[in-house]
Amino acid sequence: MSEVPRFWRESKHRYRLVGTRCENCGNLYFPPRDICPTCRRESINKMKEEELSGEGEVYSYTVVHDGLEQFKMQVPYIIAIIKTKEGPLITGQIVDCNPDDVKIGSQVKSTLRKVRTEGKSGIIQYGYKFILK
Amino acid sequence: MSSIVSYGSYVPRYRIRAEEIARVWGEDPENIKGGLMIYSKSVPGPDEDVLTISAEAGKNAIKRTDVSKKTIGAIFVGSESHPYAVKPTASILVEALGLPNDIHSADYEFACKAGTAAIQNVMGLVDSGMIENGMAIGADTSQGAPGDALEYSASAGGTAFIIGKKGIAEINKTYSFTTDTPDFWRREGEKYPSHGGRFTGEPAYFKHVLTGAKRMMEMQGTKPEDYDYAVFHQPNGKFPTRAAKMLGFKDEQVKDGLLTPYIGNTYSSSMIIGLSAILDKAEPGDRILAVAFGSGAGSDAFDITVNDSIKSYKRDRAPGVMEQINRPIWIDYANYVKYRGKIIMRGE
């Protein structure tokens, strides 16, 4: 089944790291949330979109040697948890480097890349990845 | 006339040397390095295409200016390697760059001068008062057939310009010259382009580039010595070097914009990434002659004067062209063909 509608709904968040901030408690969420899990009903109509800077540091990472078919061209590749400057932890790929170049605490910034494609004729899904600064 | 408000470029980090390509095809690398003046070229990563390259170039242009994204009323993207045959690259960029949805957008194609065609169209909208500012991008991930001479040059990169009324460099005039010249083409559905070998020289590149430059200087009443910099389309290092000499320009006027020897021919970004490298070091009052060429064939010439605003312009908010060129990740031919999708995988 095509993932077009789901991908389309999330494209703004995937392209530009748009999260949501609860104007009741000030917490920032990525991926975005419609309701703040802390303030719950108090946050209704108070969740505002906010773009993250894309800057952060490596919180943890792993090197994938047996990847999914779609990522065969990129093996071995790095999947990391990034602690963003604004706070939220984001899981993403670190590209344009050797696995040996990555350390916990390495400074990174986001970049827009192809994440996957739906076969030869389906849509191309773009989204955030990270590169070393 | 309109002016350059901001600019930004992006060069993928992967590179392959001419020696490595020559090794695989049994050729003498000195013929390529000496004859074509190409020492290495950029290669897009396996997850990079014209959209991602355009987005990075566009982001760099936006970072360097305090002009609000809300004032950008047009985005045009010139390329011969748009990711989709039908689905505009420009439409994805509107969302990826966070531009307003009230915007004129379109993709352009004119071989290697689609980026300058985009600049001219934005200029028209600015000068007519239809928009305040507009973005024009030239980007490509060009392909050469395995073993073809083009494989040494066809590379990847992109450059974005924000054009508006008040900027850092005035575009004093632009002029275009077009003829029906079949020097280079790619038929619908074909993966690799075809070209006319030596026919790409005199009747195509030189006729159009020299006419564009000469007509511009005639109209402006200028001579080569009136320009601090000159930059021409650069399918290799040899052609623009020879064109500059034929026009009467000296090496020091063209060296800063001549990048193909190190990153290859970035096609729709080829001349404008050279212009971007010149703007990285330009001073107030510097005058630049810039001529793009697109096979098929045509040329777009620009006469540009840098103004005082470049002093307060925030160039250091984004990496310059040379900074990006000087951080290569070298790859061999095997990884090159893997990244460029030249290996037939199971099920294909």
Contacts between the chains, C-beta under 8 A, distances in Angstrom:
chain1	res1	chain2	res2	distance
A	11	B	95	5.9
A	12	B	95	6.1
A	15	B	55	7.9
A	15	B	92	8.0
A	15	B	95	5.6
A	15	B	96	4.3
A	16	B	95	7.6
A	16	B	96	6.7
A	16	B	98	5.6
A	51	B	98	7.0
A	72	B	345	7.8
A	73	B	46	4.4
A	73	B	338	5.9
A	73	B	339	7.0
A	74	B	46	5.6
A	74	B	47	7.0
A	95	B	45	6.4
A	95	B	47	6.4
A	96	B	13	5.0
A	96	B	14	7.8
A	96	B	45	6.2
A	96	B	329	6.7
A	97	B	329	7.8
A	111	B	52	7.6
A	111	B	56	6.6
A	112	B	51	7.8
A	112	B	52	5.2
A	112	B	55	4.5
A	112	B	56	6.9
A	112	B	96	5.8
A	113	B	45	7.6
A	113	B	47	4.1
A	113	B	48	6.5
A	113	B	52	5.3
A	114	B	47	4.5
A	114	B	48	7.1
A	114	B	49	6.1
A	114	B	51	8.0
A	114	B	52	6.5
A	115	B	47	7.3
A	123	B	87	8.0
A	124	B	49	7.6
A	124	B	51	7.6
A	124	B	83	5.6
A	124	B	84	7.3
A	126	B	51	6.4
A	126	B	52	6.8
A	126	B	92	6.9
A	126	B	96	7.0
A	129	B	47	7.0
